[in-house]
Amino acid sequence: MIDAEFRSEERFSRLALAYESDAEKQCVNDCINTITKKHEMKPEIYTTKVSNGKEVLVIEYHDDNARESGAIFEEMIHSLDVKVCN
């Protein structure tokens, strides 16, 4: 199961997607690559390892004055079939 966490401040937003298996990792990476290619605004993306063998892929948008990232994150969450986003 892919876990999602969203955080937003003035001109900044971040979506963190946690996954355990290689299949989930591939699914997350494919989704992010496909969706970010469709939009002009490009995010910073990085991955970090956390406890219990999980990894977290983080997508951050800076200087997002028009709040375009919200729609992009929503598209990602729906595409990945994430049920709960904290």
Secondary structure as the mmCIF struct_conf table of DSSP 4:
data_model
#
loop_
_struct_conf.conf_type_id
_struct_conf.id
_struct_conf.beg_label_comp_id
_struct_conf.beg_label_asym_id
_struct_conf.beg_label_seq_id
_struct_conf.end_label_comp_id
_struct_conf.end_label_asym_id
_struct_conf.end_label_seq_id
STRN STRN1 ASP A 3 GLU A 9
TURN_TY1_P TURN_TY1_P1 GLU A 10 ARG A 11
STRN STRN2 PHE A 12 TYR A 19
BEND BEND1 SER A 21 SER A 21
HELX_RH_AL_P HELX_RH_AL_P1 ASP A 22 LYS A 37
TURN_TY1_P TURN_TY1_P2 LYS A 38 LYS A 38
BEND BEND2 HIS A 39 MET A 41
STRN STRN3 GLU A 44 LYS A 49
HELX_RH_3T_P HELX_RH_3T_P1 SER A 51 GLY A 53
STRN STRN4 GLU A 55 HIS A 62
BEND BEND3 ASP A 63 ASP A 63
TURN_TY1_P TURN_TY1_P3 ASN A 65 ALA A 66
TURN_TY1_P TURN_TY1_P4 GLU A 68 GLU A 68
HELX_RH_AL_P HELX_RH_AL_P2 SER A 69 SER A 79
TURN_TY1_P TURN_TY1_P5 LEU A 80 ASP A 81
STRN STRN5 CYS A 85 CYS A 85
#
